């Protein structure tokens, strides 16, 4: 029994080592859309009402996303601003205000669509999936959509919670999120 | 604020027992709720996520509740990476000519990890009633937590629509 358990554990580690913790899923682009992403408002809504405040610690912080965007998108000539929907009570007003002040061409919205809980007494979010959509403000329509998967510890080897579900940094997740977004947008001719 | 609190109550049940709490219907307060007009032909729009809600079970339970009331029903579904729902619904609206649309979306899905992947999944759904082509909901609800093969959603929503004068 012990041997079987050890083999199962070793297999899991091997499997985890081969799988990227963050990766892009399929995407769907409006075929008629020709513009590139150059000035974009990034609106994030990672927190879920289905989770406790502590469980919501698993998600990327706005400052971490900003650091990744500075490192990875600014050199590409993309001008961006992040609006954190988790920090406001009126999302619609926050969006209108940000669009008015920043005047973006597009809005890239990221929101958590589903998540996986693990644990018994202390239950924490392990893996989750983020829905990503790009809306063109002049055309007033959604022109691109994709998903980004943050794989569970068992699948990727990445821990997203500290002891007893405490918060830990998620800079690696943020960097890989921006990498995955860059790859997907490039692949669809948007970057 | 009230809506947030109500969803939190539902979510609390979900998070603590992962699906053992009974599902509850919560009405979402809307800025305007016009007087009800009877539903005669209803286009029901189901979510794309099969892992959250079984489309066949959901479609059949709604049909079995609504057809005896004289309501003609047609079922449509979101695509996985939907760009424009209005465009996707155009053919249905032109052909079926519904008096109303009932759109069901997954507000959130929680999976509980087992030894082999995702072993148990519960969701909260958002249900919104529109007129044939309107973009503003006439009535909206949240319902959950429910399992993928839930059979209680249709009866609960139909009863609520009866109470509110739509059926």
Interface residues (C-beta under 8 A of the other chain):
Chain A: X26 X27 X28 X30 X48 X49 X50 X51 X52 X55 X89 X113 X114 X115 X116 X117 X118 X123 X126 X141 X142 X143 X144 X145 X146 X147 X152 X154
Chain B: X1 X4 X7 X8 X11 X14 X15 X18 X49 X52 X79 X80 X81 X82 X83 X84 X106 X108 X109 X110 X111 X112 X113 X118 X124
